[in-house]
Amino acid sequence: MNNEVKIAYFSMEIGISNNIPTYSGGLGVLAGDTIKSGADLKIPMVAVTLLSKKGYFRQDIDSDGRQIEYPIVWDPSKFLIRLSRKIAVQIEGRDVYIQAWRYNVQSVTGGKVDVIYLDTDVEENTKEDREITAFLYGGDDRYRLKQEIVLGIGGVRMLHALGFHIKKYHMNEGHASLLTLELLLMYKRDIESVWDERWIWDIDAVRELCVFTTHTPIDAGHDRFSYDLVKKVMGEVIPLEQLKKLGGENHLNMTRLGLNLSNYVNGVAKKHGEVSKALFPGYEINAITNGVHSFTWTCEGMKQLYDKYIPGWANEPELFVRSEIIPDGELWEAHLQAKKDLIQYVNKSAGIDIKVDVLTFGFARRFTSYKRADLIFSDLDRLLTLCEKGEFQILYAGKAHPKDTPGKDIIKRIIDLSKKVNDKIKIVFLKDYNIEMALKLVSGVDVWLNTPLRPREASGTSGMKAAHNGVINFSVLDGWWIEGHIEGITGWSIGPKPTESSLTNINDAADADDLYYKLENIIIPMYYHDRNQWIKIMKNSIGKIAYYFNSHRMMRRYVTEAYLR
């Protein structure tokens, strides 16, 4: 397909656009941004992922505020090109065939990156096997392990069948770690050896080929499979005793497998690098802080403003340091237009009537307990008294994993509370969060709220998107915000300084107290009574955050620190 030497980027999910629903949230959208920057910068890359023919899920909310999940019906042939090559992997002792679809990400710079989508829905397979690539993150451990065999082992085989020559394999999270076993087998075949004293040499050769990025600071978030299940589903790809040395003695830990067989390992923010070292002692873990694709995550009005005053910004985001030259009035007008577009969208889709001239907070991300979407409601009486300082409204969006009951309960609680406080604070939950809605939210609200329980947020990227649009961050000091935050200059913090490197006790009360204090004494008064200072912080968000927290800077670091090693 292409004789040029490539970097192969493997990710279980990739979010390129709304039309291709092969993503669940931040990890997949980050992968999409990575690929777009790869194309802009003309980095020789190819990406590999699963087709997810029925998507993650379409979210609906019933009359009781409960999340309901439906499959997403989409036709890959409308957006992707099906390729003729097929390969097979062994699952449960039988051949499972995989076909590939291709999507070409093209940049105005002339660069392009192929994305290869793996699909088991082919006539040679059993009905059960045809469903392996149907749902993203669906099913049980057995289903997940089958998917990871298709992604890792199948992905390597497909790239070779298509004629790609790979210099490095970049695993975006542990889902793709089984690719290391296929590489070990390739070297075994190449030297026509049995597993003998040359085993050490084989590992070193594979390590030279692999880069591993971990995104999860929570131990439970790393995929693990019992060796009984591995033997039943995958068979003995390499001798079990050797697999245990690489993937863990008691169970196959996909992160550990990736760590042991990679020459370069990184977390996705400086703090996350520290936390990962504590979680996996003995490994050298670097840190490359995430970024977002500037052109994708800037709304139309802001694009026009940047084109006028900061030409070249889209492919040289470091030029955002010149944000001071944008006239205050024009910046405010561009923001107001984005806000009007959002409010119009919210009123139409939610059947509500919220106003443009009211201070608007946005909170949109995966709904799971540690994100603490309901922290702002810790003391409802105190929250309601803040309305005396000035009116405000809150927009929510996000999905809970179908099996995450506590996450679903938080959605219900927010919807219930929205009805309870409706006469004083307008709270809207927008269902079926996706890429298109995300852009409306990160560009149209006034303040971007983020309240994770530290240090569980590996990086986070939505606040970076907000900053690209001059929207101000108000967040717990975790993940990327530790690096982006200058109190009162680029936004505001919530809670104490981030001194811990391991999971701490819940500090909801202290965080909520600080949140209320800053709302009452700083944020609400400034929004309504000091427009000049507000716009100054908006400019700082662009000039001191967007200039650095973008995927062009991130990819240049991957090239120099990981790919060229």
KOLVO-53858 format. One record per residue (C-alpha): residue number from 1; chain; x, y, z. Coordinates in steps of 0.5 Angstrom, whole numbers, plus 500, padded with zeros to 3 digits. Layout:
R    k  c   xx   yy   zz
R  NUM  A    X    Y    Z
...
end
This chain:
R    k  c   xx   yy   zz
R    1  A  500  500  500
R    2  A  506  505  502
R    3  A  513  503  502
R    4  A  515  509  506
R    5  A  517  508  513
R    6  A  512  509  518
R    7  A  510  510  525
R    8  A  504  506  527
R    9  A  499  509  532
R   10  A  495  504  535
R   11  A  489  506  539
R   12  A  482  502  541
R   13  A  478  508  540
R   14  A  479  514  535
R   15  A  475  520  534
R   16  A  476  523  528
R   17  A  469  526  527
R   18  A  462  526  529
R   19  A  460  521  523
R   20  A  465  516  525
R   21  A  463  514  532
R   22  A  469  510  534
R   23  A  470  513  540
R   24  A  467  514  547
R   25  A  471  520  550
R   26  A  477  524  551
R   27  A  482  518  549
R   28  A  479  517  542
R   29  A  478  524  541
R   30  A  486  525  543
R   31  A  488  520  538
R   32  A  484  524  533
R   33  A  487  530  535
R   34  A  494  526  535
R   35  A  493  524  527
R   36  A  490  531  525
R   37  A  497  534  528
R   38  A  501  528  525
R   39  A  498  530  518
R   40  A  499  537  519
R   41  A  506  536  521
R   42  A  507  531  515
R   43  A  509  526  520
R   44  A  510  519  517
R   45  A  504  515  521
R   46  A  499  510  520
R   47  A  494  509  525
R   48  A  490  503  527
R   49  A  484  502  531
R   50  A  477  498  531
R   51  A  471  499  527
R   52  A  466  499  532
R   53  A  460  498  528
R   54  A  455  499  533
R   55  A  459  505  536
R   56  A  460  506  544
R   57  A  452  508  545
R   58  A  447  513  543
R   59  A  445  516  550
R   60  A  438  518  552
R   61  A  435  520  558
R   62  A  428  517  561
R   63  A  423  521  565
R   64  A  426  519  571
R   65  A  433  522  569
R   66  A  436  515  568
R   67  A  441  514  562
R   68  A  439  509  557
R   69  A  443  506  552
R   70  A  442  504  544
R   71  A  447  502  539
R   72  A  449  507  534
R   73  A  447  505  527
R   74  A  452  508  522
R   75  A  454  505  515
R   76  A  462  505  514
R   77  A  462  505  507
R   78  A  459  512  507
R   79  A  466  515  510
R   80  A  471  509  509
R   81  A  474  505  504
R   82  A  474  498  504
R   83  A  480  494  503
R   84  A  481  488  499
R   85  A  486  484  504
R   86  A  484  480  510
R   87  A  488  477  515
R   88  A  487  472  520
R   89  A  488  471  528
R   90  A  487  465  532
R   91  A  481  466  538
R   92  A  479  460  542
R   93  A  483  455  537
R   94  A  479  458  531
R   95  A  481  462  525
R   96  A  478  469  526
R   97  A  478  473  519
R   98  A  479  481  519
R   99  A  478  486  514
R  100  A  480  493  514
R  101  A  477  500  512
R  102  A  481  506  511
R  103  A  480  513  512
R  104  A  485  518  510
R  105  A  486  524  514
R  106  A  488  530  509
R  107  A  491  536  511
R  108  A  491  543  508
R  109  A  499  543  509
R  110  A  499  537  504
R  111  A  500  532  509
R  112  A  496  525  510
R  113  A  495  520  515
R  114  A  491  513  513
R  115  A  487  510  519
R  116  A  486  503  518
R  117  A  479  500  522
R  118  A  479  493  523
R  119  A  473  489  522
R  120  A  471  482  524
R  121  A  464  482  521
R  122  A  466  478  515
R  123  A  462  472  512
R  124  A  468  467  513
R  125  A  467  468  521
R  126  A  462  465  526
R  127  A  456  470  528
R  128  A  459  471  535
R  129  A  466  472  531
R  130  A  463  477  527
R  131  A  461  481  533
R  132  A  468  482  536
R  133  A  469  489  533
R  134  A  461  491  534
R  135  A  461  495  540
R  136  A  467  499  543
R  137  A  468  497  550
R  138  A  462  493  550
R  139  A  461  486  553
R  140  A  465  482  559
R  141  A  473  480  560
R  142  A  472  475  554
R  143  A  470  480  549
R  144  A  475  485  551
R  145  A  480  480  550
R  146  A  478  478  543
R  147  A  478  485  541
R  148  A  485  486  544
R  149  A  487  480  540
R  150  A  484  483  534
R  151  A  487  490  535
R  152  A  494  488  537
R  153  A  496  482  534
R  154  A  491  483  528
R  155  A  493  490  527
R  156  A  501  488  526
R  157  A  499  483  521
R  158  A  494  487  517
R  159  A  500  493  517
R  160  A  504  488  514
R  161  A  499  485  509
R  162  A  498  492  506
R  163  A  505  493  505
R  164  A  507  498  511
R  165  A  514  498  513
R  166  A  514  500  521
R  167  A  519  504  524
R  168  A  516  504  531
R  169  A  509  502  534
R  170  A  506  507  539
R  171  A  501  504  544
R  172  A  496  509  546
R  173  A  494  505  552
R  174  A  494  498  554
R  175  A  489  496  550
R  176  A  494  495  544
R  177  A  499  491  548
R  178  A  498  484  545
R  179  A  502  487  539
R  180  A  508  486  543
R  181  A  507  479  542
R  182  A  506  479  535
R  183  A  513  482  534
R  184  A  516  477  539
R  185  A  514  472  534
R  186  A  516  475  528
R  187  A  523  476  531
R  188  A  523  468  533
R  189  A  521  467  526
R  190  A  526  471  523
R  191  A  532  468  527
R  192  A  528  461  526
R  193  A  530  460  533
R  194  A  526  456  539
R  195  A  525  460  545
R  196  A  533  459  548
R  197  A  538  464  551
R  198  A  537  468  545
R  199  A  530  470  548
R  200  A  533  476  552
R  201  A  536  479  545
R  202  A  529  478  542
R  203  A  526  482  548
R  204  A  531  488  546
R  205  A  529  488  539
R  206  A  522  489  540
R  207  A  523  494  545
R  208  A  527  498  540
R  209  A  520  498  536
R  210  A  515  500  542
R  211  A  513  506  545
R  212  A  508  506  550
R  213  A  503  512  553
R  214  A  499  510  559
R  215  A  493  515  561
R  216  A  490  512  567
R  217  A  493  514  574
R  218  A  488  509  577
R  219  A  490  502  579
R  220  A  483  499  577
R  221  A  483  502  570
R  222  A  489  498  567
R  223  A  486  492  563
R  224  A  487  485  567
R  225  A  486  478  564
R  226  A  486  471  568
R  227  A  491  467  565
R  228  A  486  461  565
R  229  A  482  466  560
R  230  A  488  468  556
R  231  A  489  460  555
R  232  A  482  459  553
R  233  A  481  465  548
R  234  A  488  466  546
R  235  A  492  460  547
R  236  A  500  460  548
R  237  A  502  465  543
R  238  A  509  465  547
R  239  A  510  460  553
R  240  A  506  462  559
R  241  A  512  462  564
R  242  A  515  468  559
R  243  A  508  471  558
R  244  A  508  472  566
R  245  A  515  475  566
R  246  A  513  480  562
R  247  A  505  481  564
R  248  A  505  480  571
R  249  A  505  473  575
R  250  A  498  473  577
R  251  A  494  476  571
R  252  A  496  479  565
R  253  A  496  486  566
R  254  A  496  490  559
R  255  A  500  496  562
R  256  A  505  492  565
R  257  A  506  488  558
R  258  A  507  495  555
R  259  A  512  497  560
R  260  A  516  491  559
R  261  A  517  491  552
R  262  A  517  499  550
R  263  A  524  503  550
R  264  A  520  509  551
R  265  A  514  510  556
R  266  A  510  516  558
R  267  A  505  519  562
R  268  A  500  525  559
R  269  A  502  530  564
R  270  A  508  532  569
R  271  A  504  530  575
R  272  A  501  524  571
R  273  A  508  522  570
R  274  A  510  522  578
R  275  A  503  518  579
R  276  A  505  513  574
R  277  A  512  512  577
R  278  A  509  511  584
R  279  A  504  506  581
R  280  A  509  502  577
R  281  A  516  503  581
R  282  A  522  501  578
R  283  A  520  503  571
R  284  A  523  510  567
R  285  A  516  514  566
R  286  A  517  520  562
R  287  A  512  525  561
R  288  A  509  529  555
R  289  A  503  533  556
R  290  A  497  532  552
R  291  A  495  538  547
R  292  A  489  539  543
R  293  A  488  540  535
R  294  A  488  548  535
R  295  A  484  548  528
R  296  A  479  543  530
R  297  A  477  546  537
R  298  A  477  553  535
R  299  A  470  556  533
R  300  A  468  559  527
R  301  A  468  566  530
R  302  A  475  565  533
R  303  A  478  562  527
R  304  A  476  569  523
R  305  A  479  573  529
R  306  A  485  569  529
R  307  A  486  569  522
R  308  A  485  577  522
R  309  A  490  578  528
R  310  A  495  572  528
R  311  A  495  569  521
R  312  A  498  562  521
R  313  A  496  560  528
R  314  A  493  554  526
R  315  A  499  551  524
R  316  A  504  555  528
R  317  A  499  555  535
R  318  A  505  558  539
R  319  A  503  564  535
R  320  A  498  565  540
R  321  A  503  568  545
R  322  A  501  575  541
R  323  A  493  574  543
R  324  A  494  581  546
R  325  A  494  585  540
R  326  A  487  582  539
R  327  A  482  588  541
R  328  A  478  587  547
R  329  A  471  589  543
R  330  A  472  584  538
R  331  A  474  578  542
R  332  A  468  580  546
R  333  A  464  580  540
R  334  A  467  573  538
R  335  A  465  570  544
R  336  A  458  573  545
R  337  A  457  570  538
R  338  A  459  563  540
R  339  A  455  564  546
R  340  A  449  566  542
R  341  A  450  560  538
R  342  A  450  555  544
R  343  A  444  558  548
R  344  A  440  557  541
R  345  A  442  550  540
R  346  A  441  549  548
R  347  A  434  552  548
R  348  A  432  548  541
R  349  A  435  541  543
R  350  A  433  542  551
R  351  A  426  545  550
R  352  A  428  551  555
R  353  A  429  558  555
R  354  A  436  560  558
R  355  A  439  567  557
R  356  A  445  569  553
R  357  A  447  575  558
R  358  A  447  570  564
R  359  A  454  568  567
R  360  A  454  560  564
R  361  A  458  555  566
R  362  A  460  548  562
R  363  A  461  541  565
R  364  A  462  536  560
R  365  A  466  529  560
R  366  A  465  522  562
R  367  A  461  521  568
R  368  A  464  517  573
R  369  A  465  518  580
R  370  A  472  521  581
R  371  A  470  527  576
R  372  A  465  529  581
R  373  A  460  532  577
R  374  A  456  534  583
R  375  A  461  537  587
R  376  A  458  544  586
R  377  A  452  541  589
R  378  A  455  539  596
R  379  A  452  545  600
R  380  A  445  547  596
R  381  A  443  552  601
R  382  A  450  556  600
R  383  A  450  555  592
R  384  A  443  558  592
R  385  A  445  564  596
R  386  A  450  566  591
R  387  A  445  568  586
R  388  A  444  574  590
R  389  A  451  576  587
R  390  A  449  575  580
R  391  A  445  570  576
R  392  A  448  564  573
R  393  A  447  557  569
R  394  A  450  551  568
R  395  A  450  546  562
R  396  A  452  539  563
R  397  A  453  533  558
R  398  A  457  527  558
R  399  A  456  519  558
R  400  A  457  514  564
R  401  A  459  507  562
R  402  A  453  502  561
R  403  A  456  498  567
R  404  A  458  504  571
R  405  A  452  505  576
R  406  A  455  510  580
R  407  A  456  515  574
R  408  A  449  514  572
R  409  A  446  516  579
R  410  A  450  522  578
R  411  A  447  524  572
R  412  A  440  522  575
R  413  A  442  527  581
R  414  A  444  533  577
R  415  A  437  532  573
R  416  A  433  531  579
R  417  A  437  538  582
R  418  A  435  542  576
R  419  A  428  541  577
R  420  A  429  543  585
R  421  A  432  549  584
R  422  A  429  551  577
R  423  A  427  558  580
R  424  A  433  560  582
R  425  A  439  557  577
R  426  A  438  554  570
R  427  A  441  547  570
R  428  A  441  543  563
R  429  A  443  536  562
R  430  A  444  535  554
R  431  A  444  528  552
R  432  A  448  524  547
R  433  A  455  528  548
R  434  A  459  528  542
R  435  A  465  532  538
R  436  A  460  537  535
R  437  A  456  538  541
R  438  A  463  539  545
R  439  A  466  544  540
R  440  A  459  548  542
R  441  A  460  548  549
R  442  A  468  549  550
R  443  A  467  555  545
R  444  A  460  558  548
R  445  A  460  558  555
R  446  A  464  563  560
R  447  A  467  558  565
R  448  A  469  551  564
R  449  A  469  547  570
R  450  A  473  541  572
R  451  A  472  538  579
R  452  A  476  531  579
R  453  A  478  528  585
R  454  A  486  528  585
R  455  A  490  526  583
R  456  A  486  521  579
R  457  A  485  526  572
R  458  A  491  524  568
R  459  A  491  530  564
R  460  A  484  532  561
R  461  A  484  536  555
R  462  A  477  539  555
R  463  A  480  545  559
R  464  A  485  546  553
R  465  A  479  546  548
R  466  A  476  552  552
R  467  A  482  556  552
R  468  A  483  556  545
R  469  A  476  560  545
R  470  A  478  564  550
R  471  A  473  561  555
R  472  A  476  561  562
R  473  A  478  555  566
R  474  A  476  554  574
R  475  A  479  547  576
R  476  A  482  543  581
R  477  A  489  543  580
R  478  A  490  536  577
R  479  A  493  533  570
R  480  A  494  539  565
R  481  A  491  544  569
R  482  A  497  544  574
R  483  A  502  546  568
R  484  A  497  551  565
R  485  A  494  555  572
R  486  A  497  561  574
R  487  A  492  564  579
R  488  A  488  570  577
R  489  A  492  570  571
R  490  A  490  564  566
R  491  A  484  562  571
R  492  A  482  559  578
R  493  A  484  553  582
R  494  A  479  549  586
R  495  A  482  547  593
R  496  A  489  546  596
R  497  A  496  545  592
R  498  A  497  538  589
R  499  A  502  535  593
R  500  A  500  528  593
R  501  A  503  523  588
R  502  A  498  517  590
R  503  A  491  517  591
R  504  A  488  521  597
R  505  A  483  521  602
R  506  A  476  524  599
R  507  A  477  532  600
R  508  A  470  534  598
R  509  A  469  539  603
R  510  A  475  543  603
R  511  A  474  543  595
R  512  A  467  545  595
R  513  A  468  551  600
R  514  A  474  554  596
R  515  A  469  553  590
R  516  A  464  557  593
R  517  A  468  562  596
R  518  A  471  564  589
R  519  A  464  564  586
R  520  A  462  569  591
R  521  A  468  573  591
R  522  A  471  573  585
R  523  A  468  570  579
R  524  A  461  572  579
R  525  A  463  579  581
R  526  A  468  580  576
R  527  A  464  577  570
R  528  A  458  582  572
R  529  A  462  588  574
R  530  A  469  588  571
R  531  A  469  586  564
R  532  A  476  589  562
R  533  A  479  584  567
R  534  A  475  578  565
R  535  A  477  580  558
R  536  A  484  580  560
R  537  A  484  573  563
R  538  A  481  571  556
R  539  A  487  573  553
R  540  A  491  570  558
R  541  A  488  563  556
R  542  A  489  564  549
R  543  A  496  567  550
R  544  A  499  563  556
R  545  A  495  556  555
R  546  A  493  555  547
R  547  A  500  557  545
R  548  A  503  551  549
R  549  A  497  546  550
R  550  A  496  544  543
R  551  A  497  537  539
R  552  A  502  540  535
R  553  A  507  541  540
R  554  A  505  535  543
R  555  A  507  531  537
R  556  A  514  535  536
R  557  A  516  532  543
R  558  A  513  525  541
R  559  A  518  525  534
R  560  A  524  528  538
R  561  A  523  524  544
R  562  A  520  517  543
R  563  A  520  516  535
R  564  A  527  518  533
R  565  A  530  514  539
end
